[in-house]
């Protein structure tokens, strides 16, 4: 079922985009910097 695989990829892309937005909003810095 190629549709399932495509959905998985799109979900991963969405998750990555959401995570990137959270990082930008909260301005999260690597723990190693502290």
Backbone torsions as a table, in degrees:
resi	resn	phi	psi	omega
1	UNK	NA	89.6	-178.5
2	UNK	-59.8	-27.8	-179.8
3	UNK	-60.1	-40.5	179.9
4	UNK	-61.2	-44.8	-179.3
5	UNK	-62.4	-43.4	180.0
6	UNK	-61.5	-41.9	179.5
7	UNK	-61.8	-42.2	179.6
8	UNK	-59.3	-47.4	-178.6
9	UNK	-60.8	-44.3	-179.1
10	UNK	-63.9	-39.6	178.9
11	UNK	-62.6	-43.1	179.4
12	UNK	-61.5	-43.5	179.4
13	UNK	-60.9	-41.8	179.9
14	UNK	-62.8	-45.3	-180.0
15	UNK	-59.4	-45.3	179.9
16	UNK	-60.2	-42.5	-179.8
17	UNK	-64.2	-42.6	179.5
18	UNK	-63.0	-45.1	179.4
19	UNK	-60.5	-43.7	179.7
20	UNK	-60.7	-40.7	179.6
21	UNK	-64.1	-44.8	179.3
22	UNK	-59.5	-44.5	-179.6
23	UNK	-59.9	-40.9	-179.8
24	UNK	-69.9	-44.0	-177.4
25	UNK	-62.9	-48.1	-177.0
26	UNK	-88.1	-4.5	179.2
27	UNK	51.5	50.8	-178.1
28	UNK	-72.4	132.8	179.0
29	UNK	-112.0	153.7	179.0
30	UNK	-57.1	142.3	-179.3
31	UNK	-63.5	-28.4	-177.3
32	UNK	-63.2	-23.6	-178.4
33	UNK	-72.8	-30.2	-175.6
34	UNK	-75.5	NA	NA
